[in-house]
Amino acid sequence: MVTDIKDTARPAEARAILDLLPTRPRLLALGEPTHGENTLLDLRNDVFRQLAEQEGYRTIAIESDCLKALLADDYITTGTGTLDDVMTHGFSHDWGTHRANRDLVRWMRAHNEPRPAAEHVHFAGFDGPFEITHAESPREALTALHTHLALDTAHLDRLLGPDARWTDQAAMLDPTRSPGRSPEAQQLRLLTDDVTALLDHQPHSARADLYARTATALLRYHHWMADPTPTRMTRLCAQRDATMAHNLLALADQGPTFVHAHNAHLQREKSSMQMWQERVEWWSAGALVTARLGKNYAFAATALGTLHHRGVDTPPPDTLEGLLYEIPYPQYVIDPAHLPNIRPRVSPWFGYAPLDPSHLPTIDALVYVKDV
């Protein structure tokens, strides 16, 4: 079996992934099984560079705050600001500290500088303004939306109150600390709906739509943070992936986009997480996008062999990762249709999620990285 798989393996490049697809998708997603590893991010950078230079993809969207990413895109397209400022303020989840993300922004700016705007590459975040510990205040999104429509913003301060109410980290575990179901929050949700409807009355930019989506998503997220019922965490996780899906669909409308995030967000199966002795499940962004785009969404999952500095050593030979580890290539692309549904690997580290072999029928391409 290993010999048969080896004969079909191809170098981990964009063309090898695209050749496994029936058509060129509007959204081409590359997942990763863990975050923050430069080896995986370097691979992402290489694939995007090939897609941009050879295949006509003009946007990369990563699992980062969609509003913060506007700062990065402004720098990449116009040179506004500095690289250091972009890496500090243009990413969420501390992604700006990773060397490979800095390399990506630097390359995108260098690519755009001598080219006309029509040939520029763009950077986007498709996550909402959500962190593991809290969600942001809806102030930035609401203010930007009102400003775009030339509406007075004075009433926002009264309804929003101090931002510290919205970003209180204690609210992640204690719903009584969240303002998400206060009378003011309910008024803000109605106001946001009315103001968003005004966008249909006039020509407007894609950014105006983004501000409206983000304000709506944040207010919904805070609403569920204030939920005292057992479904609370499921609703929060589902809202985050729904926000991701809405942003991805908007990007697909603008042109071919390369997407990078955790496998769990991009897969077509349900996502799940073990939280405080409770397992929660929700539909992933990839599943939601697939329902709308069909074959215009493609998902390439990444699996890995070792992550020694995290205690993830050589995979057992009777697992999918172990079978693929026997192939003597450092990185390669394989058609998942050639792979067996065998015993899933068990991770010794919480930050790494092995590939579930039962998901193989819903994966379009598999990228394997032997050692990270």
N, C-alpha and C positions, 0 to 999 in steps of 0.2 A: 504493500500500500504506500509506503514512504516513497518508493521509487516512482510510482505512478503520480503522486502529488508533486514530487520534485520536477518531473518532466513538464508539468503545467505551470510551475511557478515562474513569475516574471519580476523584473526589478520593480521596486516600490516607486513608481512614477505615475504621473497623472494619466498618461496614455494607456497604461496597463489597466487602470481602473475604468476608464471610459470604454475601453474595448469589451468589457464585460456587460455593458449596458445596452438595452435595445434602442435607446435614443439618447441624445444629449439632454440632460435634465436642466430645468431652470435652477433647481437647488441641488448641488452636489455636496453631500455631507460626509465628513470624515470624523469618526468618533475616536476617542481615546479612553483607555481603561483606568487611567489615573491622571491626576493633574500635576502641573508644575515641573515636568521633566523635560529638560532642554532637548534631549534626544528625540522625543516625540514632537516637540514644537519645531525643531529643525526640519523634521520630515514634513510637517505641515507647511512650513515656509517654502520648501522645495516644490511641493505639489502645487501650491498657489502660484508660485513664480512660473511654473510650466503652464498652468491653466491660463494665466494672464498673457504670457508671451506667445502661446501657440494655439489656444483654444477659445479665445474671446471672452473669458470670464473677467469681469472688471471689479468685482466686490468680494472682499473676504469679511465674513461675519463670525465673530467669536463669542464665547460664553462670558460676556462682560456687559456692564451697565450700558444700556442703549443711549442714555443721555450723556454720560461721560465720554462715550466714543465719538460724539460730535466734535469734541475738542481735538481728538486725534485725527479725525478726517479733515478738519480745517487745516491742521498743520501739514498733512500729507498732500492736500490739494493746492494749498495757497502759500504754505510756508509760515503761516501765522503762529507766533509763539516760538518755543524752543523744544528740542527733543527731550530735555530733562523735565520740562514742565508737563509735556504730554505723558511721559512715563509715570509721573507722580499723580496727575489729575485726570488723565484720559482713560484709565482702566479701573475696574473694581476688583474685588477679591485679591488684592495685592498682585495681580497679574503683571503690573508694570515693573515689578522687581526682577522679572525673569529675563535673562540675557537674550534668549531667542525672540521674545516679544519686542525687545528693543531693536534687534536686528531686522525684524519684519517692518517696523515703522521706518527705520532708516532706509531700507531698500525701497519701500513704497514711495517715500519722498524723492529719492534719487531717480526712480523710474519716472515720476511725474514731472520733475523740474524742467526738462527740455521739451516736453510734449504739450500739445494743445489740450484744452479741457476735455474735449470729446474723447481723447485717448487716455484719460486719467484712470488710475485704479483707485478704489475707494475702500474705506475701513468702516465697519459697523459693529456695534454690539447688539446682540438680540436678546440678552437677558434684561429683566426689569431692574430697577434700583433696589434690589434685594440682597442682603447679606445673610449669612447663616444666623447671625445674632440679632438682626433687626431688619426693618425696611425703612427707606428714607421717607421724609416728609413729602407730601405731594406739592409743596409750595413751588418748587422750580418748574415742574411741568405745567401747573396751573397758571403761573405768572407768564411763562413763555406763550402759552396758548392765548391768554387774554391779550398780551402785547401784540401778537400776530394779528388779532382781530380788532386791534385798536379799542379795546374795552377797558373801562376803569378797573383798577386792581385794588382799590382801597378796601372793599368789603372782604377781600381774601384774608387780610390780617386778622380781622375780627373772627372769622370762621375758623381759621387755621390755629390761631393762638401760637404759643412758642413751639418751635420745631422740636424741642426736647421731649414734648409729649408724644410725638410721632416716632421718634428714634429711641425711645426708652427700651434698653435691652431686656429689662425685666419682663416686658410684655410678651416676649417670645415664650416664656413658660407660664406667665400669669395673665390670663385674658382680662382680668379686671384692671390691669394697668394700661390697656390699650384704649385710645380714644376712637377706635374704628366704628363704634356703634352709638356714639354720642349724638345728640340732636344736631350739633354743628357738622359732624361728618355726614349725616343724612342729608343736610342741606347742600353740602359740597357735592355729593353724588348727583343730586338733582340738577344743581347748577352746571356741573361738568357735562351732563347729558344735554342740557339746553345749549350750552356754548359749543359743544361738538357738533350739534345739528346745524349751527350757523355756518360751518365749513362747507356744507352742501349748497349754500346760497352764493358762493363766490369762488373764483379760481384761487387755489392755494398751493403751497409747497408740500413736498413729502414730509418736511420737518414739522409742519403744522399738524399733519395727521399723526406723526410720532408723538408730539406733545399730548394730543388728545388721547391716544391709546395708553400712554404711560400714566397720565393722570387718572384715567378710568381704572387701570390695572392696580395702581397703588391704593386707591380708595377701596377697591374690592379686597385687596390683600389685607389691608388694615381692618376691614369689616370682619374677615375670618380670624384675624388675630384676636379679636374681642369675643369670639365664639366660645362659650363655656362647655359645649357638648363634646363627646368623644370623637366626632368627625373632624375636629378642628385641624389637626396636622395633615390629614388627608386633603382637606380643602386648601390649605396653604400650599402644599406641594403641587396640587392640581392647578391652582391659580398661577403659580410660577411657570409651569410648562405651557399653560394656555397663553400667557403673555409672550413666551418665546415663540409659540406657533404663530400668533398674530403678527409679530415682527418679521418672522421669516416669510410669511405670505406676502407682506408688503414689499419686502426686498425682492421676492420672485417677480412681482409685477414690474419692478424697475429694470430687471435684466438678469442674465445668468450670474449666480452667486455661489461662492464656495463657502461652506459652513464648517466650523470646527468647534467641538464641545465634547463633553463626556458621552460615551456610548449610551448611557442611560437616558439622556435627553433626546438623542437622535434616533434611537431604535424604533422599530414599528410595534414592538410589544409594550405591554404595560411596564412602568417603572415601579420599583419598590425600595423600601428602606426600613431598616430596623431602628426604631427610635424609642428610647426609654422603655424597653421591654415590650414594645408594641410594633408590629409590622404594619406599615401603611403601603397602599398601592394606589396608583393613579395612572391616567393615560399620558404617555410621553408626548413631547412636542413633535417627535417624528411620526407618531401614530396620527396625531391631529392634522399634521401637514399632508400626510399621505392620503387621508380621507378627502382632501380638497384637490390635491395636485396629481394623484395617481403616479404615472410613470415620469412625471416632471419632477419628482423627488426621488433621489437615489441615496442610498446609505452604504458607505464603506466603513465597516467596524475595524478597529485596531485591537489586536491581541499581542501579548508580550510573553517572553520566556522568563527572564530573570530581572529582578530589581534588587540587587544584593544589598544596597545601602538601606533598604527597607525590610530586610529579612525575607525577601521573596527569592528563593533559590531555584535551582533547576526543577522544572515541573515534572511530576510523576509521568512515566511513559504511557500510562493508560488514560491520560486526559488529552483533550484536544490540543492544549498548549504543549504537552509533552510530545505528542505525535509530530507537531510542526517544528518542535525544537530539534528534531533529528535531521531536518533538511539543512544542508551546510551553507546557507545564505544568511547574511546578517539582517537583511530586510527584504521582504518580497510581497507580491500580491498573488492571491490565489482565488480561484472561483470556489465559493463555499459549497456549491453543488457537488464538488468532488470530495467533501469531507463527511466523516461519519458522525452520527449523534452518539457520542460516547460519554463516559463519566465526566461530570463537571469538576473543574479544579476548585479546591477550597483555598481561599486566600489567608495567609497568616497575618496580614496587615489590613486594617480597616480601610485604608485609603486606596486600595487596589481592588478592582472588581473583575475577576476572570470572566471570560466570555461564556455565556450559557449555550451549550451546544444545541439545545432545543430551539434556539433563535435562528439557526443557520438558514432555514427556508425563507426567512424574511430579510436576509442580508444580501446585498447586491455584490459586494466584493469584500474580501478579507485581507487586511494588511497585517503582516506579522513582523514584529521587531524582536529579534532573538534575545538581545541583552541591552538593558537600559542603564 
